[in-house]
Amino acid sequence: MAQTTSAETAALPPYVELLRMVNGFWVSQALYVAATLGVADLLRDGVRTTDDLARRTGAHAPSLYRLLRALTSVGVLAEESPGQFTVTPLGTYLRSDRPDSLREMALVFGSPYLWTAWGNLLHSVQTGEPAFDHLHGQGFFAYLGGHPAEADHFNQFCAQAAAGRVEPLLAGYDDFASIKVLLDVGGGYGAILAAVLRAHAAMRGILFDAPHVVAGAPPVLEAAGVANRCTVVGGDFFVEVPAGADACVLASILHDWDDERAVTILRNCQRALPVGGRLLVLEHVVPEQHISPETAFMDLNMQVVLPGKERTVGEFRQLFEAAGFRLTRALPLGPIAGLVEGSKL
């Protein structure tokens, strides 16, 4: 079956190109359904028929075929012969067994509770308030607290996203060897801390997040072989951060919050560190110009879902100085993430 090639995409008339942007949520919802049904996992070993996939997923076969055909048109699947599908290299990112899988992301961003908040983007733009709060009557993290299934997908997504940042972080930051104890603030299940500890055998770690989150960390730390070098602490980073480290890392934490609450988190980190202690902030860093769609739309997502934002180096400098840190350098870590380093004054 014919598929749209990259050359054909590049040659699209502007009208069709914008038409695809207007209809973009159709694709994200199709990916959400495919992720929910586990289609890419079922195609792991090769071609399956629509009827076979329908039996295994409990779907209506004719309707499932239309979904598979649509995903074929955007290069996620391939129809090898009529009614027989396989997954493409692009589509393998929906498999759950890939360490860099995007399946959990598709489940989170395509879920009704989140994508309907984007349907209220106009409210955020007109008021400056999170559309999520307007739609659901409560904040994002409060909502997850009452919806454990959604919270589990979100935590799994955060863990996979963290794992995807490990390689660029280890390759791009050259001063881990001088850190004796690293504190991961809001570290989730510990994917980043586990990888850093594994790469630096003399280092010890402290993993800190909400109690119900760090409860899922032991298997991650044990699988990495670093559990005996890592202390797991539950708490609230708006109240207090555990002491005992000479450096702390915050990965995709500050962008969830407005400046006032971001400074509160940083001040708590500052109190926990010794003079000269290091602060490592791993996030999207907004360039002064030529912003990528990934960063620009993640910033918009922060506006829709949370009271946060993506920040420029200058905005990070203001936060650091307000919390008692001096910004020492900013490092690019690939096309999306960056590392902003500070030192306690």
C-alpha positions as CSV (number, residue, x, y, z in Angstrom):
1,M,0.0,0.0,0.0
2,A,1.3,3.5,-0.8
3,Q,2.4,5.7,2.0
4,T,3.2,9.4,2.0
5,T,7.0,9.8,1.7
6,S,9.1,12.5,3.3
7,A,9.7,14.1,-0.1
8,E,6.0,14.2,-0.7
9,T,5.5,15.8,2.7
10,A,8.1,18.4,2.0
11,A,6.4,19.3,-1.3
12,L,2.9,19.7,0.3
13,P,1.0,22.8,-0.8
14,P,0.7,25.3,2.1
15,Y,-3.0,24.7,2.2
16,V,-2.6,21.0,2.8
17,E,0.3,21.6,5.3
18,L,-1.9,23.9,7.4
19,L,-4.9,21.5,7.0
20,R,-2.8,18.8,8.6
21,M,-1.9,21.1,11.5
22,V,-5.6,22.0,12.0
23,N,-6.4,18.3,12.2
24,G,-3.4,17.4,14.3
25,F,-5.4,16.2,17.2
26,W,-6.9,13.4,15.0
27,V,-3.4,11.9,14.9
28,S,-2.7,12.2,18.6
29,Q,-6.0,10.6,19.4
30,A,-5.4,7.7,17.0
31,L,-2.0,7.2,18.7
32,Y,-3.7,7.2,22.1
33,V,-6.1,4.5,21.0
34,A,-3.3,2.4,19.4
35,A,-1.3,2.8,22.7
36,T,-4.3,1.8,24.8
37,L,-5.0,-1.3,22.7
38,G,-1.3,-2.2,22.6
39,V,-1.2,-2.5,18.8
40,A,2.6,-2.0,18.5
41,D,3.3,-4.6,21.1
42,L,1.0,-7.1,19.3
43,L,2.9,-6.4,16.1
44,R,6.3,-6.9,17.7
45,D,6.9,-10.2,16.0
46,G,5.6,-9.4,12.5
47,V,2.5,-9.1,10.4
48,R,-1.0,-9.7,11.8
49,T,-4.3,-9.4,10.2
50,T,-7.0,-6.9,11.2
51,D,-9.2,-9.8,12.4
52,D,-6.4,-11.2,14.6
53,L,-5.7,-7.8,16.1
54,A,-9.4,-7.3,16.7
55,R,-9.7,-10.6,18.5
56,R,-6.7,-9.8,20.7
57,T,-7.8,-6.3,21.6
58,G,-11.5,-6.8,21.8
59,A,-12.1,-4.1,19.1
60,H,-14.7,-4.0,16.3
61,A,-12.7,-5.3,13.3
62,P,-14.0,-2.9,10.6
63,S,-13.5,0.1,12.8
64,L,-10.1,-1.1,13.9
65,Y,-9.1,-1.5,10.2
66,R,-10.0,2.2,9.7
67,L,-7.7,3.1,12.6
68,L,-4.9,1.0,11.3
69,R,-5.2,2.5,7.8
70,A,-5.1,6.0,9.2
71,L,-2.0,5.2,11.2
72,T,-0.5,3.7,8.0
73,S,-1.1,7.0,6.3
74,V,1.2,8.8,8.7
75,G,3.9,6.2,8.7
76,V,3.3,4.5,12.1
77,L,2.1,1.2,10.6
78,A,2.5,-0.4,7.2
79,E,-0.2,-2.4,5.3
80,E,1.9,-5.2,3.8
81,S,-1.1,-6.6,1.9
82,P,-4.8,-5.8,2.2
83,G,-5.8,-6.2,5.9
84,Q,-2.4,-7.2,7.1
85,F,-0.3,-4.8,9.1
86,T,3.1,-4.5,10.6
87,V,4.7,-1.7,12.7
88,T,7.3,0.6,11.1
89,P,10.5,1.8,12.7
90,L,8.6,5.0,13.7
91,G,5.8,3.0,15.2
92,T,8.1,0.9,17.3
93,Y,8.3,3.9,19.7
94,L,4.7,2.9,20.8
95,R,6.0,-0.5,22.0
96,S,6.1,-0.8,25.8
97,D,9.4,-2.7,25.9
98,R,11.5,0.0,24.4
99,P,13.6,2.0,27.0
100,D,12.9,5.1,24.9
101,S,9.2,4.2,24.4
102,L,6.6,7.0,23.9
103,R,3.7,4.8,24.7
104,E,3.1,6.2,28.2
105,M,3.4,9.7,26.7
106,A,0.7,8.9,24.2
107,L,-1.5,7.5,27.0
108,V,-1.0,10.6,29.1
109,F,-1.3,13.4,26.5
110,G,-4.1,11.6,24.6
111,S,-6.1,10.8,27.7
112,P,-9.5,12.5,28.1
113,Y,-8.6,14.4,31.3
114,L,-5.6,16.1,29.6
115,W,-6.5,16.6,26.0
116,T,-9.8,18.1,26.9
117,A,-8.0,20.7,28.9
118,W,-6.3,21.7,25.7
119,G,-9.8,22.2,24.3
120,N,-9.9,25.1,26.7
121,L,-6.6,26.7,25.6
122,L,-8.5,29.9,24.8
123,H,-9.4,30.3,28.5
124,S,-5.7,30.1,29.4
125,V,-4.7,32.7,26.7
126,Q,-7.4,35.1,27.8
127,T,-7.0,34.8,31.6
128,G,-3.4,33.5,32.2
129,E,-4.9,30.7,34.3
130,P,-4.5,26.9,33.7
131,A,-7.3,25.6,31.6
132,F,-7.0,22.3,33.5
133,D,-8.1,24.0,36.7
134,H,-11.0,25.7,34.9
135,L,-12.2,22.4,33.4
136,H,-11.7,20.0,36.3
137,G,-12.2,22.4,39.3
138,Q,-8.8,21.5,40.8
139,G,-5.1,21.5,39.9
140,F,-3.4,18.8,37.9
141,F,-1.5,17.1,40.8
142,A,-4.6,17.2,43.0
143,Y,-6.6,15.5,40.2
144,L,-4.0,12.8,39.9
145,G,-4.2,12.2,43.6
146,G,-7.8,11.2,43.2
147,H,-7.3,9.1,40.0
148,P,-4.7,6.4,40.7
149,A,-4.8,4.8,37.2
150,E,-4.1,8.1,35.5
151,A,-1.4,8.9,38.1
152,D,0.3,5.6,37.4
153,H,0.5,6.3,33.7
154,F,1.8,9.8,34.5
155,N,4.5,8.5,36.8
156,Q,5.5,5.9,34.2
157,F,5.7,8.6,31.6
158,C,7.9,10.7,33.9
159,A,10.2,7.7,34.5
160,Q,10.6,7.0,30.8
161,A,11.1,10.7,30.0
162,A,13.8,10.8,32.8
163,A,15.5,7.7,31.4
164,G,15.6,9.4,28.0
165,R,17.5,12.3,29.4
166,V,20.2,10.2,31.1
167,E,22.5,9.6,28.1
168,P,22.7,13.3,27.1
169,L,23.2,14.3,30.7
170,L,26.0,11.9,31.3
171,A,27.6,12.9,28.0
172,G,27.1,16.6,28.4
173,Y,27.9,17.4,32.0
174,D,31.6,16.8,32.8
175,D,31.7,17.4,36.6
176,F,29.8,14.5,38.2
177,A,33.1,13.0,39.4
178,S,33.6,15.7,41.9
179,I,30.2,15.2,43.6
180,K,30.2,13.0,46.7
181,V,26.4,12.9,47.4
182,L,23.8,13.9,44.8
183,L,20.3,14.8,45.9
184,D,17.6,14.2,43.3
185,V,14.7,16.6,44.2
186,G,11.4,15.4,42.7
187,G,13.3,12.4,41.3
188,G,10.3,10.2,40.8
189,Y,11.2,6.5,40.6
190,G,14.9,7.4,40.5
191,A,15.8,6.8,36.8
192,I,18.2,9.7,36.5
193,L,19.8,9.2,39.9
194,A,20.3,5.5,39.4
195,A,22.0,6.1,36.1
196,V,24.4,8.8,37.5
197,L,25.2,6.5,40.5
198,R,25.9,3.6,38.2
199,A,28.3,5.7,36.2
200,H,30.1,7.0,39.2
201,A,30.8,4.3,41.7
202,A,32.2,6.5,44.5
203,M,29.0,8.7,44.6
204,R,26.1,8.3,47.0
205,G,22.6,9.5,46.3
206,I,19.4,10.7,48.0
207,L,16.2,10.3,46.2
208,F,13.4,12.7,47.3
209,D,9.8,13.0,46.1
210,A,6.3,12.6,47.5
211,P,6.0,9.4,49.6
212,H,3.5,7.7,47.2
213,V,5.9,8.4,44.3
214,V,9.2,7.1,45.8
215,A,7.4,4.0,46.9
216,G,7.9,2.9,43.3
217,A,11.6,3.6,43.3
218,P,13.2,0.5,45.0
219,P,12.9,-1.8,41.9
220,V,14.5,0.8,39.7
221,L,17.4,1.3,42.1
222,E,17.8,-2.4,42.7
223,A,17.8,-3.1,38.9
224,A,20.6,-0.6,38.5
225,G,22.6,-2.1,41.3
226,V,22.7,1.1,43.3
227,A,20.1,0.6,46.0
228,N,22.9,0.2,48.7
229,R,24.2,3.6,47.8
230,C,20.9,5.5,47.7
231,T,18.7,6.8,50.5
232,V,15.0,7.2,49.6
233,V,13.2,10.0,51.4
234,G,9.5,11.0,51.0
235,G,8.4,14.5,51.6
236,D,7.2,17.8,50.2
237,F,9.7,20.0,48.4
238,F,7.6,23.1,49.2
239,V,8.2,22.5,52.9
240,E,11.7,21.1,53.2
241,V,14.4,19.3,51.3
242,P,16.7,16.7,53.0
243,A,20.2,17.8,53.9
244,G,23.4,15.8,53.5
245,A,24.2,16.3,49.8
246,D,26.8,18.6,48.1
247,A,24.8,18.9,44.9
248,C,21.2,18.6,43.9
249,V,19.5,18.0,40.6
250,L,16.0,19.0,39.6
251,A,14.8,17.4,36.3
252,S,11.6,18.9,34.8
253,I,10.4,20.2,38.2
254,L,10.6,24.0,38.1
255,H,8.7,24.3,34.8
256,D,5.6,23.0,36.6
257,W,5.4,26.1,38.8
258,D,5.2,29.8,38.6
259,D,8.2,31.9,39.7
260,E,7.1,32.3,43.3
261,R,6.7,28.6,43.9
262,A,9.8,27.8,41.9
263,V,11.8,30.1,44.1
264,T,10.3,28.4,47.2
265,I,11.6,25.0,45.9
266,L,15.0,26.5,45.1
267,R,15.3,28.2,48.5
268,N,14.6,24.9,50.2
269,C,17.4,23.3,48.1
270,Q,19.7,26.2,49.0
271,R,19.1,25.6,52.7
272,A,19.9,21.9,52.4
273,L,23.2,22.5,50.6
274,P,26.6,23.6,51.9
275,V,28.2,26.9,50.8
276,G,29.4,26.3,47.2
277,G,27.0,23.4,46.8
278,R,25.9,22.9,43.3
279,L,22.4,23.1,41.7
280,L,21.7,21.3,38.5
281,V,18.4,22.1,36.7
282,L,17.6,19.9,33.7
283,E,14.8,21.3,31.6
284,H,13.8,22.8,28.3
285,V,15.8,26.0,27.9
286,V,14.0,28.6,25.8
287,P,16.5,30.3,23.3
288,E,16.3,34.0,22.7
289,Q,15.2,33.2,19.1
290,H,14.4,30.2,16.8
291,I,12.6,28.2,19.4
292,S,11.8,24.6,18.5
293,P,8.2,23.4,18.3
294,E,9.0,20.8,21.0
295,T,10.0,23.6,23.5
296,A,7.4,26.1,22.4
297,F,4.5,23.7,22.7
298,M,5.7,22.2,25.9
299,D,5.7,25.8,27.3
300,L,2.1,26.1,26.0
301,N,1.3,22.8,27.7
302,M,2.6,24.2,31.0
303,Q,0.2,27.1,30.6
304,V,-2.8,24.8,29.9
305,V,-2.1,22.2,32.5
306,L,-0.1,23.8,35.3
307,P,0.8,27.3,36.5
308,G,4.3,26.8,35.1
309,K,6.4,27.8,32.1
310,E,9.6,27.0,30.2
311,R,12.3,29.6,30.8
312,T,15.2,31.3,29.2
313,V,18.7,31.4,30.7
314,G,18.0,35.0,31.9
315,E,14.8,33.8,33.6
316,F,16.7,31.0,35.3
317,R,19.3,33.5,36.5
318,Q,16.6,35.6,38.1
319,L,15.2,32.5,39.9
320,F,18.6,31.4,41.0
321,E,19.6,34.8,42.4
322,A,16.3,35.2,44.3
323,A,17.0,31.8,46.0
324,G,20.6,32.4,46.9
325,F,22.4,30.8,44.0
326,R,24.7,32.2,41.3
327,L,24.2,30.8,37.8
328,T,27.5,29.5,36.6
329,R,26.8,28.1,33.2
330,A,24.1,26.7,30.8
331,L,24.8,23.7,28.7
332,P,22.8,22.3,25.7
333,L,22.0,18.6,26.0
334,G,20.6,17.9,22.6
335,P,17.7,19.3,20.6
336,I,15.3,19.6,23.5
337,A,16.9,19.6,27.0
338,G,19.4,21.9,28.6
339,L,21.3,21.9,31.9
340,V,21.5,25.1,33.9
341,E,24.1,25.0,36.7
342,G,24.3,27.1,39.8
343,S,26.4,27.5,43.0
344,K,25.1,28.3,46.5
345,L,26.3,31.8,47.6
